[in-house]
């Protein structure tokens, strides 16, 4: 049984789609009876519909902050996804590399090395 949508769900879905792409979002929220559906509802409505839609930071700056935090947290799956979103939001490959280089100082070389691998794989995937 599906639960009611978060009040900001539609705004969140639009922002999430703009940043991460329709294919990813459609797959993530496709089955309202999926075990993870309540979390997808919360993430879409709250993170994307309440926070990402705030006007004080541009989507590009939000992407830079998000990528930086994911480097620090060493979350490779979310990192690669948000690197793609950062590119969609206007971050250049060179800027992405510099974010990782900067992160190496504050997050450590292992986190930076893993992040660079994710970025390299993503850029190769996008060039193919």
Backbone as JSON Lines, residues from 0, in Angstrom:
{"i":0,"aa":"X","n":[0.84,-1.18,0.0],"ca":[0.0,0.0,0.0],"c":[0.88,1.25,0.0]}
{"i":1,"aa":"X","n":[0.62,2.17,-0.89],"ca":[1.43,3.38,-0.97],"c":[0.93,4.42,0.03]}
{"i":2,"aa":"X","n":[1.85,5.27,0.45],"ca":[1.49,6.32,1.41],"c":[1.29,7.64,0.67]}
{"i":3,"aa":"X","n":[0.67,8.62,1.34],"ca":[0.47,9.91,0.67],"c":[1.8,10.58,0.31]}
{"i":4,"aa":"X","n":[1.79,11.31,-0.76],"ca":[3.0,12.0,-1.21],"c":[3.31,13.16,-0.27]}
{"i":5,"aa":"X","n":[4.61,13.42,-0.1],"ca":[5.08,14.58,0.66],"c":[4.48,15.84,0.03]}
{"i":6,"aa":"X","n":[4.14,16.86,0.83],"ca":[3.52,18.08,0.27],"c":[4.35,18.76,-0.83]}
{"i":7,"aa":"X","n":[5.66,18.64,-0.78],"ca":[6.51,19.27,-1.8],"c":[7.01,18.26,-2.83]}
{"i":8,"aa":"X","n":[6.33,17.13,-2.94],"ca":[6.78,16.05,-3.81],"c":[6.9,16.5,-5.27]}
{"i":9,"aa":"X","n":[5.9,17.16,-5.81],"ca":[5.92,17.51,-7.24],"c":[7.03,18.52,-7.55]}
{"i":10,"aa":"X","n":[7.21,19.51,-6.69],"ca":[8.31,20.46,-6.89],"c":[9.65,19.73,-6.8]}
{"i":11,"aa":"X","n":[9.73,18.79,-5.85],"ca":[10.95,18.01,-5.69],"c":[11.22,17.11,-6.87]}
{"i":12,"aa":"X","n":[10.18,16.5,-7.38],"ca":[10.37,15.63,-8.54],"c":[10.86,16.43,-9.74]}
{"i":13,"aa":"X","n":[10.32,17.62,-9.92],"ca":[10.75,18.47,-11.04],"c":[12.23,18.85,-10.88]}
{"i":14,"aa":"X","n":[12.62,19.26,-9.68],"ca":[14.02,19.64,-9.46],"c":[14.93,18.42,-9.59]}
{"i":15,"aa":"X","n":[14.53,17.32,-9.01],"ca":[15.34,16.09,-9.07],"c":[15.53,15.66,-10.51]}
{"i":16,"aa":"X","n":[14.48,15.77,-11.31],"ca":[14.56,15.41,-12.73],"c":[15.48,16.36,-13.48]}
{"i":17,"aa":"X","n":[15.39,17.66,-13.17],"ca":[16.27,18.65,-13.81],"c":[17.74,18.34,-13.54]}
{"i":18,"aa":"X","n":[18.05,17.93,-12.33],"ca":[19.44,17.71,-11.94],"c":[19.93,16.31,-12.34]}
{"i":19,"aa":"X","n":[19.15,15.29,-12.02],"ca":[19.62,13.91,-12.19],"c":[19.13,13.23,-13.46]}
{"i":20,"aa":"X","n":[18.16,13.79,-14.12],"ca":[17.65,13.22,-15.36],"c":[16.4,12.38,-15.15]}
{"i":21,"aa":"X","n":[15.55,12.4,-16.16],"ca":[14.26,11.71,-16.09],"c":[14.41,10.2,-15.93]}
{"i":22,"aa":"X","n":[15.35,9.59,-16.64],"ca":[15.51,8.14,-16.54],"c":[15.78,7.71,-15.11]}
{"i":23,"aa":"X","n":[16.71,8.37,-14.44],"ca":[17.05,8.0,-13.06],"c":[15.84,8.2,-12.14]}
{"i":24,"aa":"X","n":[15.21,9.37,-12.22],"ca":[14.1,9.67,-11.32],"c":[12.92,8.73,-11.57]}
{"i":25,"aa":"X","n":[12.59,8.49,-12.82],"ca":[11.48,7.59,-13.12],"c":[11.7,6.2,-12.56]}
{"i":26,"aa":"X","n":[12.92,5.7,-12.66],"ca":[13.23,4.38,-12.09],"c":[13.16,4.4,-10.57]}
{"i":27,"aa":"X","n":[13.65,5.49,-9.97],"ca":[13.7,5.57,-8.51],"c":[12.31,5.59,-7.88]}
{"i":28,"aa":"X","n":[11.34,6.19,-8.56],"ca":[10.01,6.35,-7.96],"c":[8.93,5.56,-8.69]}
{"i":29,"aa":"X","n":[9.31,4.63,-9.54],"ca":[8.36,3.93,-10.4],"c":[7.3,3.12,-9.65]}
{"i":30,"aa":"X","n":[7.69,2.43,-8.61],"ca":[6.77,1.51,-7.93],"c":[6.4,2.04,-6.55]}
{"i":31,"aa":"X","n":[5.17,2.59,-6.4],"ca":[4.79,3.14,-5.1],"c":[4.65,2.07,-4.02]}
{"i":32,"aa":"X","n":[4.65,0.8,-4.4],"ca":[4.56,-0.28,-3.43],"c":[5.92,-0.91,-3.11]}
{"i":33,"aa":"X","n":[6.98,-0.36,-3.71],"ca":[8.33,-0.83,-3.45],"c":[8.69,-0.59,-1.99]}
{"i":34,"aa":"X","n":[9.51,-1.46,-1.43],"ca":[9.96,-1.34,-0.04],"c":[10.57,0.03,0.24]}
{"i":35,"aa":"X","n":[11.33,0.57,-0.72],"ca":[12.02,1.85,-0.54],"c":[11.16,3.07,-0.89]}
{"i":36,"aa":"X","n":[9.93,2.86,-1.31],"ca":[9.09,3.98,-1.75],"c":[8.91,5.06,-0.68]}
{"i":37,"aa":"X","n":[8.72,4.73,0.59],"ca":[8.58,5.8,1.58],"c":[9.83,6.69,1.67]}
{"i":38,"aa":"X","n":[11.01,6.1,1.54],"ca":[12.23,6.89,1.56],"c":[12.33,7.75,0.3]}
{"i":39,"aa":"X","n":[11.98,7.2,-0.86],"ca":[11.98,7.98,-2.1],"c":[11.03,9.17,-1.99]}
{"i":40,"aa":"X","n":[9.87,8.97,-1.39],"ca":[8.9,10.03,-1.18],"c":[9.49,11.13,-0.31]}
{"i":41,"aa":"X","n":[10.15,10.74,0.78],"ca":[10.76,11.72,1.69],"c":[11.91,12.46,1.02]}
{"i":42,"aa":"X","n":[12.78,11.72,0.35],"ca":[13.92,12.35,-0.34],"c":[13.43,13.32,-1.41]}
{"i":43,"aa":"X","n":[12.47,12.89,-2.2],"ca":[11.96,13.73,-3.28],"c":[11.26,14.97,-2.73]}
{"i":44,"aa":"X","n":[10.41,14.8,-1.75],"ca":[9.66,15.93,-1.2],"c":[10.5,16.85,-0.34]}
{"i":45,"aa":"X","n":[11.3,16.28,0.55],"ca":[12.04,17.13,1.49],"c":[13.35,17.64,0.9]}
{"i":46,"aa":"X","n":[14.25,16.71,0.55],"ca":[15.56,17.15,0.05],"c":[15.42,17.95,-1.24]}
{"i":47,"aa":"X","n":[14.68,17.4,-2.2],"ca":[14.59,18.04,-3.51],"c":[13.51,19.12,-3.56]}
{"i":48,"aa":"X","n":[12.4,18.92,-2.86],"ca":[11.28,19.88,-2.92],"c":[11.35,21.0,-1.91]}
{"i":49,"aa":"X","n":[12.05,20.78,-0.81],"ca":[12.13,21.81,0.22],"c":[13.49,22.5,0.22]}
{"i":50,"aa":"X","n":[14.58,21.74,0.08],"ca":[15.92,22.31,0.19],"c":[16.47,22.72,-1.18]}
{"i":51,"aa":"X","n":[16.48,21.8,-2.14],"ca":[17.06,22.12,-3.46],"c":[16.31,23.24,-4.17]}
{"i":52,"aa":"X","n":[15.06,23.48,-3.85],"ca":[14.28,24.52,-4.52],"c":[14.43,25.9,-3.88]}
{"i":53,"aa":"X","n":[15.17,25.99,-2.78],"ca":[15.4,27.3,-2.16],"c":[16.23,28.17,-3.12]}
{"i":54,"aa":"X","n":[16.0,29.47,-3.08],"ca":[16.57,30.37,-4.08],"c":[17.94,30.94,-3.73]}
{"i":55,"aa":"X","n":[18.39,30.85,-2.49],"ca":[19.63,31.52,-2.09],"c":[20.88,30.93,-2.75]}
{"i":56,"aa":"X","n":[20.85,29.67,-3.12],"ca":[21.96,29.03,-3.84],"c":[21.46,28.52,-5.18]}
{"i":57,"aa":"X","n":[22.27,28.69,-6.19],"ca":[21.93,28.16,-7.51],"c":[22.08,26.64,-7.5]}
{"i":58,"aa":"X","n":[21.43,25.95,-8.43],"ca":[21.64,24.51,-8.52],"c":[23.12,24.14,-8.7]}
{"i":59,"aa":"X","n":[23.88,24.95,-9.43],"ca":[25.31,24.66,-9.6],"c":[26.04,24.7,-8.26]}
{"i":60,"aa":"X","n":[25.78,25.73,-7.46],"ca":[26.43,25.8,-6.13],"c":[25.97,24.67,-5.22]}
{"i":61,"aa":"X","n":[24.69,24.3,-5.3],"ca":[24.2,23.17,-4.5],"c":[24.9,21.88,-4.93]}
{"i":62,"aa":"X","n":[25.12,21.73,-6.23],"ca":[25.83,20.54,-6.71],"c":[27.27,20.52,-6.2]}
{"i":63,"aa":"X","n":[27.94,21.66,-6.23],"ca":[29.32,21.72,-5.73],"c":[29.36,21.36,-4.25]}
{"i":64,"aa":"X","n":[28.43,21.9,-3.48],"ca":[28.38,21.57,-2.05],"c":[28.08,20.09,-1.84]}
{"i":65,"aa":"X","n":[27.13,19.56,-2.6],"ca":[26.75,18.15,-2.44],"c":[27.89,17.22,-2.8]}
{"i":66,"aa":"X","n":[28.55,17.48,-3.92],"ca":[29.7,16.66,-4.32],"c":[30.78,16.73,-3.24]}
{"i":67,"aa":"X","n":[31.04,17.91,-2.73],"ca":[32.06,18.06,-1.69],"c":[31.71,17.24,-0.44]}
{"i":68,"aa":"X","n":[30.46,17.31,-0.02],"ca":[30.04,16.55,1.17],"c":[30.1,15.05,0.93]}
{"i":69,"aa":"X","n":[29.74,14.62,-0.27],"ca":[29.79,13.19,-0.56],"c":[31.21,12.67,-0.65]}
{"i":70,"aa":"X","n":[32.15,13.53,-1.1],"ca":[33.56,13.15,-1.05],"c":[33.96,12.94,0.41]}
{"i":71,"aa":"X","n":[33.59,13.9,1.27],"ca":[33.95,13.82,2.69],"c":[33.34,12.59,3.35]}
{"i":72,"aa":"X","n":[32.13,12.25,2.97],"ca":[31.45,11.09,3.56],"c":[31.86,9.76,2.92]}
{"i":73,"aa":"X","n":[32.59,9.86,1.8],"ca":[33.01,8.68,1.06],"c":[31.83,7.78,0.69]}
{"i":74,"aa":"X","n":[30.89,8.38,-0.06],"ca":[29.69,7.68,-0.52],"c":[29.74,7.56,-2.04]}
{"i":75,"aa":"X","n":[30.48,6.58,-2.58],"ca":[30.76,6.54,-4.02],"c":[29.52,6.44,-4.92]}
{"i":76,"aa":"X","n":[28.51,5.69,-4.54],"ca":[27.34,5.56,-5.42],"c":[26.59,6.88,-5.55]}
{"i":77,"aa":"X","n":[26.33,7.52,-4.42],"ca":[25.67,8.82,-4.46],"c":[26.58,9.87,-5.1]}
{"i":78,"aa":"X","n":[27.88,9.75,-4.86],"ca":[28.84,10.7,-5.43],"c":[28.79,10.69,-6.95]}
{"i":79,"aa":"X","n":[28.85,9.52,-7.54],"ca":[28.83,9.45,-9.01],"c":[27.53,10.02,-9.55]}
{"i":80,"aa":"X","n":[26.43,9.72,-8.9],"ca":[25.13,10.25,-9.31],"c":[25.13,11.78,-9.24]}
{"i":81,"aa":"X","n":[25.65,12.32,-8.15],"ca":[25.64,13.78,-8.0],"c":[26.72,14.46,-8.84]}
{"i":82,"aa":"X","n":[27.77,13.74,-9.2],"ca":[28.72,14.31,-10.16],"c":[28.02,14.49,-11.51]}
{"i":83,"aa":"X","n":[27.22,13.52,-11.9],"ca":[26.44,13.64,-13.14],"c":[25.51,14.85,-13.04]}
{"i":84,"aa":"X","n":[24.85,14.98,-11.88],"ca":[23.99,16.13,-11.67],"c":[24.75,17.44,-11.71]}
{"i":85,"aa":"X","n":[25.95,17.45,-11.16],"ca":[26.78,18.67,-11.18],"c":[27.1,19.06,-12.62]}
{"i":86,"aa":"X","n":[27.44,18.09,-13.43],"ca":[27.71,18.37,-14.85],"c":[26.45,18.92,-15.52]}
{"i":87,"aa":"X","n":[25.29,18.34,-15.19],"ca":[24.02,18.84,-15.72],"c":[23.75,20.27,-15.27]}
{"i":88,"aa":"X","n":[24.25,20.63,-14.08],"ca":[24.04,21.96,-13.53],"c":[25.12,22.96,-13.93]}
{"i":89,"aa":"X","n":[26.0,22.59,-14.86],"ca":[26.96,23.54,-15.38],"c":[28.37,23.45,-14.81]}
{"i":90,"aa":"X","n":[28.62,22.51,-13.9],"ca":[29.99,22.3,-13.42],"c":[30.76,21.67,-14.57]}
{"i":91,"aa":"X","n":[31.92,22.19,-14.87],"ca":[32.73,21.64,-15.96],"c":[33.55,20.46,-15.45]}
{"i":92,"aa":"X","n":[34.01,19.6,-16.34],"ca":[34.9,18.52,-15.9],"c":[36.13,19.05,-15.16]}
{"i":93,"aa":"X","n":[36.67,20.17,-15.61],"ca":[37.84,20.75,-14.93],"c":[37.49,21.21,-13.52]}
{"i":94,"aa":"X","n":[36.32,21.82,-13.35],"ca":[35.87,22.23,-12.02],"c":[35.65,21.01,-11.13]}
{"i":95,"aa":"X","n":[35.08,19.96,-11.7],"ca":[34.87,18.73,-10.94],"c":[36.21,18.17,-10.45]}
{"i":96,"aa":"X","n":[37.2,18.16,-11.31],"ca":[38.53,17.7,-10.92],"c":[39.07,18.56,-9.78]}
{"i":97,"aa":"X","n":[38.9,19.87,-9.87],"ca":[39.41,20.76,-8.84],"c":[38.68,20.6,-7.51]}
{"i":98,"aa":"X","n":[37.4,20.3,-7.55],"ca":[36.65,20.02,-6.32],"c":[37.26,18.8,-5.63]}
{"i":99,"aa":"X","n":[37.58,17.77,-6.42],"ca":[38.19,16.56,-5.86],"c":[39.59,16.88,-5.34]}
{"i":100,"aa":"X","n":[40.37,17.63,-6.09],"ca":[41.71,18.01,-5.63],"c":[41.63,18.78,-4.32]}
{"i":101,"aa":"X","n":[40.7,19.7,-4.23],"ca":[40.51,20.47,-3.0],"c":[40.09,19.55,-1.86]}
{"i":102,"aa":"X","n":[39.22,18.61,-2.17],"ca":[38.78,17.65,-1.16],"c":[39.9,16.78,-0.63]}
{"i":103,"aa":"X","n":[40.93,16.55,-1.43],"ca":[42.05,15.72,-0.97],"c":[42.72,16.32,0.26]}
{"i":104,"aa":"X","n":[42.75,17.64,0.34],"ca":[43.38,18.32,1.47],"c":[42.56,18.15,2.74]}
{"i":105,"aa":"X","n":[41.25,18.23,2.62],"ca":[40.37,18.24,3.78],"c":[39.76,16.88,4.11]}
{"i":106,"aa":"X","n":[39.68,16.0,3.12],"ca":[39.03,14.7,3.32],"c":[40.01,13.54,3.26]}
{"i":107,"aa":"X","n":[41.21,13.79,2.8],"ca":[42.22,12.75,2.71],"c":[42.37,12.22,1.3]}
{"i":108,"aa":"X","n":[43.55,11.66,1.08],"ca":[43.84,11.13,-0.25],"c":[43.03,9.9,-0.61]}
{"i":109,"aa":"X","n":[42.74,8.97,0.32],"ca":[41.91,7.83,-0.08],"c":[40.53,8.25,-0.6]}
{"i":110,"aa":"X","n":[39.9,9.21,0.08],"ca":[38.6,9.69,-0.38],"c":[38.73,10.37,-1.74]}
{"i":111,"aa":"X","n":[39.79,11.14,-1.92],"ca":[40.0,11.82,-3.2],"c":[40.28,10.83,-4.32]}
{"i":112,"aa":"X","n":[41.08,9.81,-4.03],"ca":[41.4,8.81,-5.06],"c":[40.12,8.07,-5.49]}
{"i":113,"aa":"X","n":[39.3,7.66,-4.52],"ca":[38.04,7.0,-4.86],"c":[37.13,7.94,-5.66]}
{"i":114,"aa":"X","n":[37.1,9.2,-5.26],"ca":[36.27,10.18,-5.96],"c":[36.75,10.41,-7.38]}
{"i":115,"aa":"X","n":[38.06,10.47,-7.55],"ca":[38.61,10.66,-8.89],"c":[38.27,9.47,-9.79]}
{"i":116,"aa":"X","n":[38.32,8.27,-9.23],"ca":[37.93,7.08,-10.01],"c":[36.48,7.19,-10.47]}
{"i":117,"aa":"X","n":[35.61,7.63,-9.57],"ca":[34.19,7.79,-9.92],"c":[34.03,8.84,-11.02]}
{"i":118,"aa":"X","n":[34.73,9.96,-10.88],"ca":[34.63,11.03,-11.88],"c":[35.16,10.56,-13.23]}
{"i":119,"aa":"X","n":[36.3,9.88,-13.21],"ca":[36.89,9.4,-14.46],"c":[35.95,8.41,-15.15]}
{"i":120,"aa":"X","n":[35.38,7.49,-14.39],"ca":[34.44,6.51,-14.96],"c":[33.21,7.21,-15.53]}
{"i":121,"aa":"X","n":[32.7,8.19,-14.83],"ca":[31.54,8.93,-15.31],"c":[31.85,9.67,-16.6]}
{"i":122,"aa":"X","n":[32.97,10.37,-16.64],"ca":[33.33,11.12,-17.84],"c":[33.56,10.19,-19.04]}
{"i":123,"aa":"X","n":[34.18,9.05,-18.8],"ca":[34.35,8.06,-19.88],"c":[33.01,7.54,-20.36]}
{"i":124,"aa":"X","n":[32.11,7.28,-19.42],"ca":[30.76,6.81,-19.76],"c":[30.02,7.85,-20.59]}
{"i":125,"aa":"X","n":[30.15,9.11,-20.24],"ca":[29.46,10.18,-20.97],"c":[30.06,10.4,-22.36]}
{"i":126,"aa":"X","n":[31.35,10.11,-22.52],"ca":[32.0,10.28,-23.82],"c":[31.69,9.12,-24.77]}
{"i":127,"aa":"X","n":[31.3,7.98,-24.22],"ca":[31.05,6.79,-25.05],"c":[29.78,6.91,-25.86]}
